[in-house]
Amino acid sequence: MPIHHAVLALLGDEPSYGYELKSAFEAAIGPQWGQLNIGHLYQVLDRLSRDGLVTSTRVVQSVKPDRVVYEITDAGRAELGRWLAAPTPRTAGFRDDFFLKVMAAAQARSPDNVAEVLRGQRTFLLQELRNLDQMRRERTDDPLVSLLLAAAARHVTADLEFLDDAEATLLTGGRLAAIRTRRADRDPGDPDREPGDAGRDGDESAEVA
């Protein structure tokens, strides 16, 4: 789980506590990630403690409430090393909500419907790209944050290129009409096949009968 391992990495140099870890994470990963929920962070720390990857010590403070300080264990360092050495697959494979939206729009075989969906997504992505460029100009002081923002911009650029591919594939030469329906793809042996479908699909034995 990336957040769990990122917390282990932040504890790699020295012990720390909840709000300090939250600030360190947000400073290290950059603004494109967004703020780290402190409640979720404490859930992560509790899980790491239960798994023996960190230890916790309660530090008494004279004025403020007691502070719980976390420290990475040898097992935690070993787990962090294992995670860093392993390749990272896409978390959702190649599934994408927008792919489903394109599929849904294409089912009606209406070029206007598809064009509207693609146009709306393009407007959104271009604004995302402008926002990322602005953040990159504002965060030139940190090379790691700048690198991560550049990676985010590359992802958005790839999504824009997909829109170009979708327009070329679906909106030229009447190619929407070539999209198959579910019924047309059914196998004659499909148990869900409706009575009488055999003759309508050109089954020669049905013609003879």
C-alpha positions in Angstrom: 0.0 0.0 0.0 1.8 3.1 -1.2 0.7 5.5 1.7 1.9 2.9 4.3 5.3 2.6 2.6 5.6 6.4 2.1 5.1 6.8 5.9 7.8 4.2 6.5 10.1 6.2 4.2 9.4 9.4 6.1 10.3 7.6 9.4 13.5 6.3 7.8 15.7 9.1 9.1 14.3 9.8 12.5 11.2 9.2 14.7 8.2 11.5 14.2 4.6 12.1 15.2 1.3 12.5 13.3 1.1 16.1 12.4 4.8 16.4 11.6 4.5 13.3 9.3 1.4 14.9 7.6 3.4 18.1 6.9 6.5 16.2 5.7 4.4 14.1 3.4 2.6 17.1 1.8 5.9 19.0 1.4 7.6 16.0 -0.2 4.9 14.8 -2.6 3.8 18.2 -3.8 0.4 20.0 -4.3 -0.9 17.7 -7.1 -1.5 14.9 -4.5 -3.6 17.1 -2.2 -3.7 17.2 1.6 -3.2 14.0 3.6 -6.2 13.3 5.9 -4.9 13.2 9.5 -7.5 10.6 10.5 -6.4 8.3 7.6 -2.7 8.9 8.6 -3.4 7.7 12.1 -5.2 4.6 10.8 -2.0 3.9 8.7 0.2 4.4 11.8 -2.0 2.0 13.8 -1.8 -0.6 11.1 2.0 -0.2 10.8 2.2 -0.6 14.6 0.0 -3.8 14.6 2.2 -5.2 11.8 5.4 -4.6 13.8 6.8 -2.2 11.2 6.9 0.8 13.6 6.9 1.3 17.4 5.2 4.1 19.2 6.2 5.9 22.4 4.0 8.3 24.3 5.8 11.5 25.2 4.4 13.6 28.1 4.2 17.4 27.4 3.7 19.9 30.2 1.2 22.1 28.4 0.0 20.3 25.3 -1.6 16.9 25.2 0.8 13.9 25.2 2.4 13.2 21.9 2.8 9.8 20.3 6.1 9.4 18.5 6.6 6.7 15.9 9.9 5.0 15.0 10.5 2.5 12.2 11.6 -1.0 13.2 14.1 -3.3 11.5 11.1 -5.2 10.0 9.8 -1.9 8.8 13.1 -1.1 7.0 13.1 -4.6 5.5 9.5 -4.1 4.2 10.4 -0.6 2.8 13.4 -2.1 1.0 11.2 -4.9 -0.4 8.6 -2.4 -1.7 11.2 -0.1 -3.2 12.9 -3.0 -5.1 9.6 -4.4 -6.5 8.1 -3.1 -9.8 5.0 -1.0 -9.6 2.0 -2.1 -11.7 -0.9 0.3 -12.4 -3.2 0.2 -9.4 -6.3 -0.4 -11.5 -4.7 -2.1 -14.5 -5.9 -0.3 -17.6 -9.4 0.3 -16.4 -10.5 3.9 -16.6 -13.9 5.5 -15.9 -13.5 7.6 -19.0 -13.1 4.5 -21.3 -16.5 3.4 -20.0 -18.0 6.8 -20.8 -16.6 6.7 -24.4 -18.1 3.2 -24.7 -21.5 4.4 -23.5 -21.5 7.3 -25.8 -20.5 5.2 -28.8 -23.3 2.7 -28.2 -25.9 5.1 -29.6 -23.8 5.4 -32.7 -24.3 9.2 -32.7 -21.2 11.2 -33.7 -22.7 14.2 -31.9 -22.9 12.3 -28.6 -19.3 11.1 -28.9 -18.0 14.5 -29.9 -19.7 16.1 -26.9 -18.2 13.7 -24.5 -14.7 14.0 -26.0 -15.0 17.8 -26.1 -16.0 18.1 -22.4 -13.1 15.9 -21.4 -10.6 17.8 -23.5 -11.7 21.1 -21.9 -11.2 19.5 -18.4 -7.8 18.1 -19.3 -6.5 21.3 -20.8 -7.4 23.1 -17.6 -5.7 20.4 -15.6 -2.6 20.9 -17.7 -2.7 24.7 -17.1 -3.0 24.1 -13.4 0.0 21.8 -13.3 2.1 24.2 -15.3 1.3 26.9 -12.9 2.2 24.7 -9.9 5.5 23.8 -11.6 6.4 27.5 -12.0 5.6 28.1 -8.3 7.6 25.1 -7.0 10.9 25.4 -8.8 12.6 25.3 -5.4 12.1 21.6 -4.9 13.5 19.3 -7.6 11.4 16.3 -6.4 8.1 18.1 -6.4 9.0 19.6 -9.8 9.7 16.1 -11.1 6.4 14.7 -9.8 4.4 17.6 -11.3 6.1 17.0 -14.6 5.1 13.3 -14.4 1.5 14.4 -13.7 1.6 16.6 -16.7 2.8 13.8 -18.9 -0.2 11.7 -17.8 -2.6 14.5 -18.7 -0.8 14.8 -22.1 -1.3 11.1 -22.7 -5.0 11.4 -21.9 -5.2 14.2 -24.5 -3.5 12.0 -27.0 -6.1 9.3 -26.3 -8.8 11.9 -27.1 -7.1 12.5 -30.5 -7.1 8.7 -31.1 -10.8 8.4 -30.1 -11.8 11.2 -32.5 -9.8 9.7 -35.4 -11.2 6.2 -34.7 -14.8 7.0 -34.0 -15.6 10.2 -35.8 -14.1 9.7 -39.3 -15.6 7.8 -42.2 -18.8 6.7 -40.4 -16.9 4.1 -38.3 -19.3 4.3 -35.4 -21.6 2.1 -37.4 -19.1 -0.7 -37.3 -19.4 -1.0 -33.5 -21.0 -4.4 -32.7 -24.0 -4.9 -30.5 -24.2 -7.5 -27.7 -26.8 -9.5 -29.7 -24.7 -9.6 -32.8 -21.8 -11.1 -30.9 -23.7 -14.0 -29.4 -22.6 -17.5 -30.1 -25.3 -19.8 -31.5 -24.7 -22.1 -28.5 -25.2 -19.2 -26.0 -27.7 -20.4 -23.3 -29.2 -16.9 -23.2 -30.0 -16.9 -26.9 -33.6 -16.1 -27.5 -35.9 -18.6 -29.3 -35.9 -18.0 -33.1 -32.5 -16.3 -33.1 -30.9 -19.1 -35.1 -32.8 -18.4 -38.3 -32.3 -14.7 -38.0 -28.5 -15.1 -37.7 -28.4 -17.1 -40.9 -28.1 -20.6 -39.5 -28.3 -22.9 -42.5 -29.8 -25.8 -40.5 -32.6 -23.6 -39.4 -33.3 -22.7 -43.0 -33.5 -26.4 -44.1 -35.8 -27.2 -41.2 
